[in-house]
Amino acid sequence: MPRPTPSPIDLSSERNAFHHCGPYPSFPGTVLLGLFMLLTATFLAAPMAMASSAPFTYQDAVAEARAMSLKPFRSPVGEIPERLMKINYDQWRDIRFIPDKALWKDEKLPFSLQFFHPGLYYDRTVSINVIDAKGKVHKVPFSRDQFDYKSDKVRAMVPRDLGFAGFRIHHPINTPEYQDEVAVFVGASYFRAVGKNMNYGLSARGVAIDTYLPTGEEFPYFRKFWILKPAMDAKQITVYALLDGPSLSGAYEFVIHPGKETVMDVRSTLFPRTGIRQLGIAPMTSMFFYGENTSIRRVDDFRPEVHDSDGLMMETGYGEWIWRPLVNPRSLLVTSFSTVDPKGFGLIKRDQDYDHYLDMESNYENRPSLWIEPTGKWGAGRVALFMIPSDEEIHDNIVAFWVPDAPVTPGNPLSFDYRMNWHYFTDGERPPGGWAIATRTAAGKGMERKKFVIDFTGRELAALPENLPIQAIINVGANARLAEHQLHKNRHNNQWRLVFEIDQSATPPQERKNPVELRAFLKNGEDVLTETWSYVYQP
């Protein structure tokens, strides 16, 4: 089975040029005026009539995104009154949407919408529209009466036609009697969702542009939404979105199926305004403060682990399953996995045991995993993983997304379709074979040695007898060597424990602080039994 070696992010830039059509032919003034009046009376009138009668579809959002990409980007900064941006956190927190004002609540539809108020963190408004059963578009009006401000002083700051910062979707996902919050769209192009009995955790975005490049990251935002009004028996809800930013515009379709595993079927069409050095597709953002692989913590805390996700999982286009446990590094750590037509990737929450967190407020064991499954061919590229140092758990310090190899140039639209699964990690589905349930580290037998302990599990793996000659295939990067290893079946839980040490005593001193790439998997003869455990050790 092919096992591609992780490759670094390619930071090379592309020089791109805009192309334009030739000059328009010249006409006598009277002829030009006549042609203009004829065009106005016929061709211009026809599309307007069609727009008023044809149902709104995804292609209408695509057309609007295409037209927007041909114009300079218009920044939304400054459209919120400055006095509202300067309210303090307590004042902003006290602004609450009134649940009885939820859209469609009185109609007793299976879905309802509540809205977010601009101010403090949210410095722009978004246009929110509803598509009725006939395909007609109706803007959702803003009213101060939709919110409880607690403070008359804050209420007086709010213009009557201010607008919304975003929205959240409610649906009876846990019990038939109550509509729980299942998805949120608010802030730049961020959104997130939960399945049954989950708490919010990691977030997703429309796109990521130039993440952690020296030129600075760009954050496009969803400028406009259209939500298809659901029928009385609807099990799903459809959201169209218009993305806009300095480097590109785009259209999105989200078909959201809430349930035990909330699924979003996504279509996207992007129109670059400029060349983009690093375009991130299906980006996700999470938090990893410390975990079982952290032998020395940054804080003195009673909780054994603190994280929303604990690893990056990927199925390459060649069928190999890869697991990279997350770390909270000393300095920015960027790695990637190259492939062609990836079958899936995501930030996963494998550890769902309350006893591993002991946090009765944050409920980290109930956070969802997010798995991206491309539909169609995505071509050559890489899954990039950014692990950013963090001294507090309040920061999202983990970012992952797909980076296409093909250059992104203006005038060349891009389309990426995929399915998003917000779910609990379960054995036997992804990956189908054995998998790493735990990664731990310790001091080795010497100053320049490090010990790694990996527990592999899985239904089929657990059923294998302990006397079976299972092999551990271990690869160590060039700046270290494999010193020793042992593999045993754990009689207490039927897991297989791989223990190995690496040695850097022969590595030149100037290279000993460089990250060490490690890979390991189990096999029986020619049969691969597990995913590939892939780890970056920072000495």
LUMZAKOL-529637 format. One record per residue: residue in three letters; x, y, z of N, C-alpha, C, O in turn. Coordinates in steps of 0.02 Angstrom, whole numbers, plus 50000, padded with zeros to 5 digits. Example, Ala and Ser with C-alpha at 12.3 -4.5 7.8 and 13.67 -1.06 7.14 Angstrom:
2
ala506604971650390506154977550390506604983550390507124983450423;ser506424988850354506844994750357506455000250394506705005750402;
END
This chain:
539
met500434994050000500005000050000500445006250000500865006950044;pro500375010849952500805016849950500725020950013500165021750039;arg501275023650038501275027750098501675034050085502275034150098;pro501335039350060501705045450042502015048850103501725049050157;thr502615051550093502955055150146502685062250151502605065550100;pro502555064650212502305071550219502785076450186503395075850192;ser502495081350152502905086450119502745093150148502185094350171;pro503235097750149503105104350178502645108550135502585107250075;ile502325113550165501915118250128502335121750076502885124150091;asp502085122150015502435125749962502245133049966501665134849955;leu502735137349982502595144449992502785148549930502815154649934;ser502905145149873503095148849813502505152849787501935150449791;ser502635158749762502105163049736502045162449662502525160549628;glu501465164049636501345163849564501235170949540500885174849572;arg501525172549482501425179049452500845178449403500865174449356;asn500325182349415499725181849374499565188549342499755193849368;ala499225188349285499045194549250498315194349232498045189049215;phe497985200149236497295200749214497285201249138497735204149107;his496765198349109496665198749037496025202549023495545202049061;his496015206348969495415210248954495275209648879495705207948839;cys494655211148862494455210848793494695217048756494905221948787;gly494665216848691494865222548651494365228148655493845227348687;pro494505233848624494065239748628493405238448593493375234448546;tyr492875241848615492235241248583492255244848515492605249848509;pro491885242448464491855245948400491505252648408491085253448453;ser491675257548366491375264248371490775264748324490775261748271;phe490255268648346489655269648307489495277148307489695280748353;pro489145279548255488895286448257488455287348319488145282648342;gly488415293548344488055294848406487325292948403487075289948451;thr486965294548348486245293148345486125285648342485655283048372;val486555282048307486485274748304486605271748373486235267348394;leu487115274248407487275271648474486695272848522486525268548563;leu486385278848516485815280348560485235275748544484895273348590;gly485115274448480484565270048461484685262948486484225259648511;leu485295260648478485455253948502485365253448578485115248548604;phe485585258748612485525258748685484795258248707484625254548752;met484355262148673483635262048691483325255248676482905252848713;leu483555252248619483285245748601483495240548652483085236448673;leu484135240648671484375235848721484015236648787483845231848821;thr483895243048805483555244348869482845241648868482605239048918;ala482505242448811481795240448807481705232948800481175230348819;thr482195229448774482105222248761482525217948806482275214948853;phe483185217648791483625213048827483645214448901483665209748941;leu483655220748921483685222448992483035220849027483035218549084;ala482475221948993481825220649024481695213249033481395211249083;ala481935209148986481795202048990482095198749052481735195149087;pro482745199949067483005196849127482665199249191482595195349238;met482445205549192482095207949252481435204349261481245202649317;ala481095203149206480465199549211480585192349233480215189549273;met481135189349205481295182549224481475182149298481285177449333;ala481865187249322482065187249392481475187549438481485184849493;ser480935190849416480355191549459479915185349459479485184549502;ser480015180749409479585174949404479945168349415479655163649441;ala480585167949396480955161749403481145160549476481355165249510;pro481085154449501481285153049570482035154049580482425152849535;phe482215156349639482915157349656483255150649666482985146249700;thr483845149749636484225143549642484955145049657485155150849660;tyr485335139749666486055140549678486395144249621486855148049632;gln486165143149560486465146449503486385154049505486795157749478;asp485855156449538485775163649547486315166349595486575171749584;ala486475162449647487015164549692487685164449655488105168849666;val487775159449612488395159149572488455165149526488985168149520;ala487905166949494487915172749449488075179149487488435183449461;glu487805179849547487945185849587488675186049608488995191349609;ala488945180149626489645179849646490105181549587490605185049594;arg489925178949528490325180349468490335187849453490855190749439;ala489745190949455489695198149442490085202149494490415207049478;met490045200049556490405203649610491155203149600491515207949616;ser491405197449575492125196549567492415201249515493025202449515;leu492005203949471492235208549419492275215749444492495220149407;lys492075216849506492095223549535492605223649593492735218349622;pro492875229349609493335229749666492975227849731492375229249739;phe493335224749776493045222949841492865229249881493255233949885;arg492275229049909492035234649951492045232450024491665227950044;ser492475235450063492555233450133491935235450174491675240950166;pro491695230950217491115232650259491315236250324490875238450361;val491955236950337492185240150398491925247350402492005251150354;gly491625249150458491375255850467490625256450460490335261750474;glu490285251050439489565251550430489185250850496488595252650500;ile489515248450549489215248150615489415254450653490005256250653;pro488945257950685489125264050722489685262750772489685257650807;glu490145267350775490745266550817490545265650891490875261850927;arg490025269150912489815268550982489595261451000489665259251057;leu489315257950950489085251150962489675246250964489645241150998;met490205247850927490795243650927491195244350992491605240151008;lys491065249651029491465251051089491105248951153491365250351208;ile490525245751148490215243351209490645237851239491035234651204;asn490595236851305491015231851337490695224851331490135224151307;tyr491075219851352490855212951343490195211651379489755208351351;asp490115214051440489505212851478488895215951443488365212951441;gln488985221951415488435225151379488245221151317487655220251302;trp488745218751282488595214751221488275208151240487805205951206;arg488515204951292488245198451313487515199151335487125194451327;asp487335204951361486645206051384486145206951327485545206851338;ile486405207951266485945208451208485745201451187486145197751160;arg485135199551200484895192751187484315192951138483855196851145;phe484345188551088483775187751044483195184651083483305180051124;ile482595187051072482005184451107481755178251071481525178751014;pro481775172351102481595166151069480895166251037480785163150985;asp480425169651069479745169951041479715173750976479215173450940;lys480255177450959480275181150896480615177150840480725179650785;ala480775170850854481125166750805480715166150740480105165550742;leu481065166450684480745165750619480435158850612480775153850624;trp479805158450593479405152450581479165149050645478855143750643;lys479315152050703479105148850765478345148250768478085142950787;asp477975153650750477245153450753476945148650701476385146350710;glu477315147250648477065142650597477185135350615476965130850580;lys477545134250670477695127550695478025123150642477865117250634;leu478495126150605478895122350557479435118350593479595119950650;pro479715113250562480225109150595480885112850606481315110350642;phe480965118650574481565122650584481355129850602480825132150581;ser481775133150640481675140250655482355143750656482875140550665;leu482345150350647482965154250645482955159550699482455162850710;gln483535160350732483645165950777484255169750752484655167050714;phe484335176050773484825180450741485315183450792485155184150851;phe485905185150767486435188150808486455195650796486325198050741;his486615199150849486635206550847487345208950833487815206250863;pro487445213850790488115216650779488355220550840487965222250885;gly489005221750841489305225550895489885221850927489895215750927;leu490355225550956490935222850990491345218350944491785220750909;tyr491215211750944491605207050903491385207050830491785205550786;tyr490765208750816490485208150749490405215150719489955218950736;asp490865216750673490915223550646490575224450579490715229350545;arg490135219750559489795220450495489125217050498489005212650540;thr488685218950453488035215650449488015211450386488385212650338;val487585206450386487485202150328486745202450307486305203150350;ser486635201950244485945201950218485665194850224485955190050199;ile485105194250258484785187750268484105187750234483695192150247;asn483995182950190483395182650149483085175750153483435170750165;val482445175450142482075169150142481795167950072481535172550040;ile481855161850048481565159849984480925156050000480945150750033;asp480355158549978479715155349994479585149349948479995147649906;ala479005146149957478845140049920478815141149845478885136449807;lys478695147349823478665148949752479345151249724479395153049666;gly479845151249767480505153349744480625160749748481145163149725;lys480155164549778480235171749786480695173349844480695169849895;val481085178649838481555180649889481275186449930481045191349902;his481295185749996481055190950042481595192350094481835187750127;lys481785198650101482285200350150481995199950220481435202150232;val482375197250267482155196950337482325203650369482915205450374;pro481815207550390481945214250418482225213950488482035209650528;phe482665218550503482925219250571482465223750612482185228650586;ser482385222150676482005226350722482315225850791482505220450814;arg482355231550825482605231450893482135227650939482345225350992;asp481505226850919481025223250960481165215750961480865212051000;gln481615213450917481795206250917482295204550972482435198650984;phe482565209751006483095208551054482925211551122482575216651127;asp483165208351174483135210951242483815213951257484315210251261;tyr483855220651265484485224151273484705224751346485285226251360;lys484255223751392484385224651463484525232051480484325234451533;ser484855235551434485055242551447484725247151396484805246151335;asp484355252051420484055257051375484595261151340484505263551284;lys485155262051374485715265851344485985262351283486115265451232;val486065255851287486315252051230485785251851175485955252551116;arg485165250851193484625250751143484615257151102484505257051042;ala484725262851136484705269351102485275270151052485225274351007;met485805266251060486365266651012486205263150946486555264350896;val485695259050944485585254650887485135257850835484565259650851;pro485365258750774484925261350721484345256650708484415250550717;arg483785259350687483195255250676483285250250620482975244950621;asp483715251850572483815247350515484515244350515484805243350462;leu484775242850573485475240750580485635234450539486095234550498;gly485265229050549485405222750516485695217650564485835219250622;phe485785211450540486005205850582486745204350569487015205750516;ala487065201250620487755198950613487785191750587488285189650559;gly487245187950597487225180950576486605177650603486145181050626;phe486575171050599485965167550620486145160550645486695157950632;arg485675157550680485745150650703485115146850686484565149650685;ile485195140450673484655136150652484455131550710484885128550742;his483795131150723483545126850776483105121350745482745122350696;his483155115450776482785109550752482735104550810483195104350851;pro482195100650815482125095850870482585089850862482365084350844;ile483235090850875483725085650862483785080650920483965074850909;asn483645082850981483715078451039483055075651064483015069751081;thr482535079751065481865077551084481365080551035481485085951009;pro480805077151022480305079850976479975086251000479705090050960;glu480005087551066479625093151095480005099751093479705105051102;tyr480655099551081481045105751088481525106551030481855101751009;gln481575112651003482035114050948482705116450977482765122051002;asp483205112050972483865113750994484255117350939484085116850880;glu484775120950959485215124150911485645118850878485975114950912;val485655118750811486025113550775486575116450730487045112850713;ala486535122750711487055125750669487045133350677486535136350692;val487635136350668487725143550676488145146150618488655143050600;phe487935151750589488335155350539488435162450564487975166450563;val489035164050588489165170750613489915172050616490295167650635;gly490125178050595490825179950597491215177850536491335171850527;ala491405182550493491785181150431491425175550393490835176150378;ser491785170050378491445164350345491405158350391491365152650368;tyr491415159650457491395154250506490685151350514490195154950510;phe490675144850526490045141550544490225135150581490785132650577;arg489745132450618489855126150654489185122750666488655125750658;ala489225116350684488615112450693488735107050745489305105650764;val488195103950767488225098350814487735093050792487255094350756;gly487865086950814487395081450808487025080450873487055084650918;lys486685074950879486275073650938486715073151001487225069851002;asn486485076651054486805076551120487535078951118487945076651157;met487695083651074488365086351070488385093551095487885097051095;asn488985095551116489135102551130489555105351073489915101651040;tyr489505111851061489915114851009490655114051025490865114151083;gly491045113150973491765112650979492105116150922492115122350919;leu492395112350877492765115350821492295118950773491695117650772;ser492585123450732492205127250683492465125850613493015123250604;ala492055127650563492255127250493492235134250463491975138850494;arg492515134950403492505141250367492345140050293492405134350269;gly492165145350259492065144650187492725143250152492775138150117;val493215147550160493885146550133494395149450182494225153350226;ala495025147550172495575150550208496065153250156496215149750107;ile496315159250166496755162350117497395164650151497385168850197;asp497955161950128498625163950151498705163350226498975167850259;thr498465157850254498525156750326499255156350347499635152250321;tyr499445160650392500115161050421500665162050369501225159850380;leu500505165250314501025167450268501275174350290500915178050324;pro501885176250272502155182750294501725188650272501735193850304;thr501365187850217500945193450192500325194550234499995199650227;gly500165189850279499575190650321498975186850295498885186250234;glu498565184250339497975180350319497405184950302497305190150332;glu497025182850252496425186450231495805182550254495795176450250;phe495295186150277494685182950301494085185350261493755190250280;pro493935181950205493315183650170492705182450215492765178950266;tyr492145185250197491565184350240490935183050198490895184950140;phe490465179650230489815178550198489425185050200489195187150253;arg489345188150143489015194650138488255193950137487895198350162;lys488005188550108487285187750100487095180450107487465176050086;phe486505179250136486225172450142485525172250113485145177150117;trp485355166550084484675165050064484495158350095484845153350084;ile483955158050134483755151850167483095149550137482605153250136;leu483095143450112482485140650083482005138750139482165134750182;lys481405141750137480915140350190480725132950188480515130450135;pro480785129350244480645122150244479895120650244479485124650267;ala479725114950217479035112550219478875109850288479315109050330;met478245108350301478025106050366478345099450386478435098050445;asp478515095250337478805088750351479555088450334479825083050326;ala479875094150327480575094350305481035091150356480975092150416;lys481515087350330482045084350372482715087850360483215086050391;gln482725092650315483335096150299483175103450284482595105250272;ile483685107650285483605114650270484185116850225484745114650234;thr484035121050176484525123150126484705130450136484265134750142;val485345131850137485605138650144486065140150086486525136350072;tyr485945145750052486405148250001486785154150031486505157950071;ala487425154950012487825160250041488265163449987488505160149941;leu488355170049994488785173949949489405175949988489355179550037;leu489985173549965490625174949998490965180649962490935181249901;asp491305185050001491655190649969492265192450009492265192150071;gly492795194349974493415196350005493865199749954493695199649895;pro494415202649975494855206149928495105201749870495195204249815;ser495215195249884495525190949833495035186849793495205184349739;leu494425186049817493955181949780493235183249803493125186449855;ser492765180849764492065180349785491845173149770492195169449735;gly491275171149798491065164249787490355163149809490065167149846;ala490075157549786489405155449804489425148649837489825144349817;tyr488995147649887488975141349924488245138949930487775142949933;glu488175132449931487545129349948487675124450004488105120049999;phe487295125150058487335120550115486655117150123486155120450138;val486625110650112486025106750126486145103150192486555098450195;ile485805105250244485955103250313485445097950336484845099150336;his485705092050356485295086550380485455085350454485925081650468;pro485085088350501485235087150571485045080050591484585077150564;gly485405077350639485265070650663485785068250712486165072350739;lys485805061750723486325058950766487005061050741487455062750781;glu487095061050676487685063950643487425069350596487085067750547;thr487565075650610487315080950567487755081450505488365082150509;val487425081150448487765081050383487615087450345487045089650343;met488135090350315488045096050270488325094150201488915092550195;asp487895094350150488125093450082488275100350054487835104750051;val488895101350032489135108050014489315108249940489665103849915;arg489085113449907489325115249840489635122149844489385126449880;ser490185123149809490505129749809490795131249741491065126849707;thr490735137549721491035140149660491385146649677491075151249702;leu492035146949663492455152549683492705156249621492895153249571;phe492715162949626492945167249571493525171649597493395176749629;pro494145169649584494715173649608494745180549575494665181149514;arg494845185749615494975192449589495715193349574495915196949528;thr496135189849613496855190449607497155183449612496805178549625;gly497805182949600498145176749614498185175649689498285180349727;ile498105169349711498125167749782498685162649794498695157449762;arg499135164249839499705159749851499495153349884499735147949866;gln499055153749934498845147749970498095148049982497855151650026;leu497725144149945496995143849952496815137549991496975131949970;gly496485138450048496275132850090495545131150078495105135350088;ile495415124950057494735122550043494485118450102494855114450131;ala493845119350119493525115750175493935116550239494095111550272;pro494115122750258494525123650318494135122450382493525123550386;met494495120250432494195119250499494695121650551495295121350542;thr494415124150607494815127250660494625124150727494025123550742;ser495125122150766494975118750829495475120950882495885125350871;met495425117750942495855119450998496175113151027495835108151040;phe496835113451037497185108251074497655111651123498155114651103;phe497495111151187497915114251239498425109151265499025110351261;tyr498185103551290498635098051306498225091551309497615091651315;gly498585085951304498265079451304498705074151335499185075751370;glu498545067851322498915062351352499635061951326500065058951358;asn499765065051268500445065051240500855070851267501425071851245;thr500575074651314500935080351343501215078251410500855078251460;ser501855076451412502155074151475502305079951522502325079051583;ile502425085851494502535091951534502035097151512502055099351455;arg501585099151557501045103851540501285111051548501765112551583;arg500925115551514501055122651519500745125651582500935131151603;val500255122151611499905124851670499835119451723499895113551709;asp499715121651784499565117151840498805116551843498465121151865;asp498535110851821497805110151814497605103151834497975098351822;phe497015102551866496785095951888496535091651831496475085551838;arg496385094751774496095090951719496635087251680497135090251661;pro496545080751667497055076951631497165079251559497725079151535;glu496625081351525496675083551455496215089451443495695090051475;val496405093751396495995099451376496065100351301496585102751277;his495555098551264495575099451191494895098151160494495094251186;asp494765101551104494165100351064494275094551015493815090651003;ser494875094050987495055088650941495725085950964496115089450996;asp495865079550948496505076750968496925074050911497455071250922;gly496685074750849497095072450793496805074250725496215075650719;leu497245074050675497045074650605497015067650576497495063950580;met496455065950546496385059550512496305060850437495995065850417;met496575056350396496545057250324496525050550290496865045850311;glu496125050050237496155044350191496415047150124496075051150092;thr497005045050104497295047650043496925044849981496515040349987;gly497095047749923496805045149862497035038149845496735034849803;tyr497565035849880497835029149868497545024049917497705018049913;gly497115026349963496795021650010497145020850076496925016950118;glu497695024550088498025024150153497675028650203497485034250188;trp497595025950264497315029850319497875032350363498325028550382;ile497875038850379498405042050418498095045450479497565048450475;trp498445044850535498235048150597498825052150624499355049350638;arg498735058750631499245063050660498985066050724498575070650722;pro499215063650783499005066650846499215074050849499745075950824;leu498785078150879498935085250885499405086650943499425082850992;val499775092150937500205094450991500115101950998499895105350952;asn500295104551056500325111751068501075113451065501425112851115;pro501315115651008502045116050997502355122151031502005126851052;arg503025122151036503385127851063503385133551013503385139451032;ser503395131950948503375136850895502925134250840502745128350840;leu502725138550794502265136650741502515130350706503095130050685;leu502085125450700502245119150668501765117950611501165117150621;val502035117750550501625116850490501845110550454502425109850436;thr501385105950445501535099750408500975098550357500445101650361;ser501105093950311500585092550261500665085550233501195082450239;phe500125083050204500115076450174499875077150101499305079250089;ser500305075350054500135076149983499785069949957499935064349978;thr499325070949911498975065449879498615068049817498655074049801;val498285063649782497865065449724497165062949738497065057149758;asp496665067249729495965065449740495865062349809495705056449815;pro495945066349862495865063649930495165060849941494675063349913;lys495135055549980494485052449995494165055450058493555054750068;gly494565058650100494285061750159494815064150206495385061750206;phe494635069050248495085071450300494675075250352494105077350338;gly494955075950411494585079650462494965080050528495445076350539;leu494735084650571494975085150639494505081050683493895082350685;ile494785076250718494375071150751494455071350827494985072950853;lys493905069750860493895069150933493825061750949493265059250955;arg494375058150956494345051050970494225049551043493895044651060;asp494495053751086494445052451158493805055451184493735061551190;gln493315051151200492655053351222492485050751293491905049851310;asp493005049751332492935047251400492945053151449493445056751453;tyr492405054151486492365059651534492945059451584493215064751602;asp493155053551605493685052951654494355055651629494815056751668;his494405056651564495025059351535495025067051535495525070151518;tyr494465070051554494405077351555494205080051623494505084951647;leu493705077051655493475078951722493235086151725493275089351777;asp492985088651668492755095651665491995095551659491725094051606;met491655097251714490925096851716490585102751682489985102651671;glu490965107951665490695113851632490815113751556490355114851517;ser491425112351536491595112551465491365106351427491245106651367;asn491305100651463491065094451431491455092851367491165091851314;tyr492115092751373492525091551314492395084751281492495083951221;glu492165079951321492035073251293491445073251244491365068451206;asn491045078551244490455078851200490565083151138490085084751103;arg491185085051123491315089251065491325084851001491545079151003;pro491075087650946491035083550884491705083050848492145087350855;ser491765077850808492275077350756491985080150692491375080550684;leu492425082150646492205084650581492595081150526493205081550523;trp492235077650483492535073750428492295076750362491695077550350;ile492785078250319492645080950252492725075450201493255072250197;glu492205074250162492225069050111492095072350042491525073950026;pro492625073250002492535076349937492065072349893492065066249894;thr491665075949854491245072849803491525075049736491565081049722;gly491715070349694492055072049632492805072049642493055070349696;lys493165073849590493895073749590494165080549609493985085649579;trp494605080749658494915086949681495615087849652495905093149660;gly495875082649618496535083249588497095082749639497005080249694;ala497685085249619498285084849661498295090549711498065096149697;gly498555089149770498605094249822498845091149886499165085849887;arg498685094549941498915092150006498425094450061498105099650055;val498395090350113498045092450173498555095750218499035092550240;ala498465102150232498935105950273498665106350345498075107350356;leu499115105450393498955105850464499395111050497500015110650493;phe499085115950530499435121150566499315120150640498745120050663;met499855119350679499815118850751500175124850781500785125650770;ile499805128950817500045135550839500125135550915499685133150950;pro500685138150940500775138351013500215142251048499985147351023;ser499995139751105499465143051143499585141951218499745136451240;asp499515147351257499585147051330498915146851365498885146551427;glu498365146951326497695146751356497235142551312497325142051251;glu496745139451344496285135151306495755139151268495365136251231;ile495735145751278495215149751245495385151051172494965153651135;his495985149351151496185150751082496135144651037496335139151056;asp495845145550978495855140350927496545140450894496705145050857;asn496945135450908497635135350885497785129850835498375128550819;ile497265126550810497345121250761496945122950698496355124550703;val497265122550640496935123950577497115118550527497705116550523;ala496635116150489496765111150437496335112650377495765114850384;phe496595111450316496215112350255496575109050197497155106950203;trp496245108750140496515106050078496795111850036496475116950027;val497405110850011497735115749968497835112649899498235108049892;pro497485115049847497595112249780498275114249753498525119749766;asp498575109749715499225111249683499155116249626499605120249614;ala498585116049591498495120349533498505127649555498205129349606;pro498845131949517498865139149536498175142249533497765140549490;val498045146949578497405150549580497515157249546497895161449570;thr497175158249490497275164249450496605167549434496095164049429;pro496595174149427495965177549410495705175349342496095173849297;gly495045175049337494735172949274494645165449268494365163149218;asn494875161649317494805154349315494405151949375494695150949429;pro493745151149368493325148949424493535142049450493805137949412;leu493395140849513493545134449546492915131849578492515135649604;ser492825125249576492245122049607492485116349651492875112149629;phe492245116249712492395110849759491745108949794491435113049827;asp491555102649787490955100049820491175094749871491645090949859;tyr490825094549928491025089849979490455088850029489985092750032;arg490515083550068490045082050122490415082950188490975080550197;met490085086350235490355087450302489955083250352489345083550353;asn490315079350392489995075150442490215077550512490785076750531;trp489745080550548489855082550618489615076750661489015075650666;his490085073050692489895066550719490315064750780490835067850793;tyr490095059550816490505056250866490935051150831490705047650785;phe491565050650851492005045550823491765038650846491645037650906;thr491705033950799491495027150816491965022050785492235023250731;asp492055016550818492495011250795492205007750734491605006250731;gly492645006450684492445002250628492175005950568492045002850517;glu492095012650573491845016450516492405020150480492565018750422;arg492715024750515493275028550488493805028950542493725032450592;pro494365025150534494555020650479494235013750488493995012150542;pro494245009750434493915003250439494324998050476494044993050498;gly494974998950484495404994150519495584996450589495215000250620;gly496164994250613496394996250678496625003550679496815006350628;trp496595006650738496765013650743497095015150811497025011350858;ala497435020850814497795022750874497315026150922497045031450907;ile497215023050979496765025851029497125030551077496805034851107;ala497785029751084498155033951131498885034551110499185029751085;thr499165040451121499875041851110500155044951173499895049951197;arg500685042051199501005044651260501755044951250502045041251210;thr502075049551286502795050451280503115050351350502785051651400;ala503765048751351504125048551414504875049151399505085048551342;ala505255050351452505985050551444506235043551426505975038551451;gly506745043251384507035036851365507625035051409507735038151461;lys508005030051388508565027451427509205031351410509685028551384;gly509205037651424509775041851409509555048951393508965050151379;met510025053651396509885060651386509615062151317509195066651309;glu509835058551267509635059951198509125054951171509055054151111;arg508775051651216508275046651195507575048851217507495052251268;lys507085046751178506385048351194505965042051182506075038351134;lys505495040951228505065034951224504375036951199504105042151218;phe504085032651157503405033551132503005027151145503245021551132;val502395028051170501955022551185501305023651147500945028451160;ile501145019151099500545019851058500115013751069500345008051060;asp499485014751087498995009351095498555009151033498225013951016;phe498555003351000498125002150941497524997950962497594993351003;thr496944999550934496344995750950495924994850887496114997050833;gly495344991650895494894990150839494614983150848494954978850877;arg494014982050824493684975550836494094969750810494204964850846;glu494314970050748494684964550718495374963750751495604958250762;leu495684969350767496334969150799496284966050868496714962050887;ala495764967750905495684965050973495564957450972495734954051021;ala495294954850918495134947650914495744943350896495704937250901;leu496294946350876496894942550857497234939650918497284943150969;pro497474933450915497814930450972498484933750985498814936150939;glu498694933751049499314937251067499934933851041500464937151036;asn499894927451022500484924050996500554924750920501004921850890;leu500124928650889500174929750817500784934150803500894939150839;pro501184932450753501804936350741501664942950706501874943950648;ile501324947550740501174954150713501814958350713502184958250762;gln501924961950659502514966250653502324973550662501784975750643;ala502774977250692502714984550695503214987550646503824986550653;ile502964991150597503384994550548503475001750571502995005550575;ile504095003650587504245010250617504745013850572505265011050555;asn504595019950555505055024150516505225030350557504785033550586;val505865032050560506115037650599506465042550552506835040350508;gly506365048950562506675054050521507435053850523507735050550565;ala507745057550477508475057150468508865059650527509445057850535;asn508565063850570508945066750626508865062750691508955065450745;ala508685056350685508655051850742508685044650716508655043450655;arg508755039850763508745032750742508305028850790508215030850848;leu508035023350766507645018950808508115014950853508535011250828;ala508035015650919508485012350966508225005450985508615000650987;glu507585004850999507294998451018506534998951013506255004451012;his506194993151011505464993151011505194986451035505534981351029;gln504594986651063504234980651084503504981251065503234986851064;leu503184975751051502464975651034502144969951074502364964251070;his501624971651111501284966551153500534967751150500304973351139;lys500164962351160499444963051169499304964251243499544960551286;asn498904969251257498744971051326498164966651350497604967051325;arg498314962451400497804957651424497234961151460496704958251469;his497334967451480496814971051517496254973751472495684974351494;asn496414975351410495904978451367495924975951295495564978551252;asn496354971051280496424968151213496694973051161496644971851101;gln496974978551183497324983051138498034980551126498294976551165;trp498344982951072499034981251058499464987351072499344992751045;arg499974986451115500394992051135501074991651101501434986651107;leu501224996951066501884997751035502285002651076502075008351087;val502885000551098503335004851136503995005051098504284999951081;phe504235011051085504885011651052505245017951076504935022651101;glu505905017951068506315023651085506725025751025506945021750985;ile506805032351020507255035050969507865038051004507825040151061;asp508415038250967509055040550995509345045850949509395044950889;gln509535051550979509835057050940510565058250959510855063350941;ser510875053550994511555054651018512045055250960512565058550967;ala511895052150903512335052550845512165058350799512505059450749;thr511645062050815511435067750775511855073750791511975075150850;pro512095077450741512485083550755512095088150802511495089050794;pro512435091150851512085095450901511645100750871511105102150898;gln511855103750815511455109150785510805106550754510365110550738;glu510745099950745510145097150715509675093850766509135091650748;arg509885093450828509495089650877508855093150898508405089950926;lys508795099650885508185103150902507685103250844507125105750852;asn507865100550787507415100250730506865094950742507005089850773;pro506255096150718505725091150726505915084450695506255084150644;val505685079050726505815072350702505155069350678504675068950716;glu505135067150615504545063850587504555056550606505055053050597;leu503995054050633503925047050653503305044050621502795047350615;arg503365037750600502795034250570502805026950594503335023950601;ala502215024250606502175017250628501495014350610500985017850611;phe501495007850593500865004250583500994996850596501574994650598;leu500464993050605500514985950618500294981950558499844983950521;lys500634976150548500454971850493500554964550512500944962950557;asn500184960250478500234953050487500404950050419499964949350377;gly501034948250409501234946150343501194952050295501514957150306;glu500804951250242500704956750194500074960750209499934965650173;asp499704958850260499074962350276499204968150324499464967250379;val499034974250302499074980050346498484980050393497904979950371;leu498614980150458498084979550508497834986250534497274986650560;thr498234991350529498044997750560498175003550512498485002750460;glu497925009250532498105015550500498835017050513499165013650552;thr499095022150479499775024350491499775029850544499485035250535;trp500095028350600500185033350653500765037850631501305035450617;ser500645044450627501145049150602501205054750652500715057950670;tyr501815055950676501915060550732502515065050718502995063050687;val502465071150742503025075750739503275077050811502915079850852;tyr503885074850824504175075850891504635081850888505085082250846;gln504515086650934504955092450942505415091451002505175092051059;pro506055089850992506505088651048506535094651096506895094451146;
END
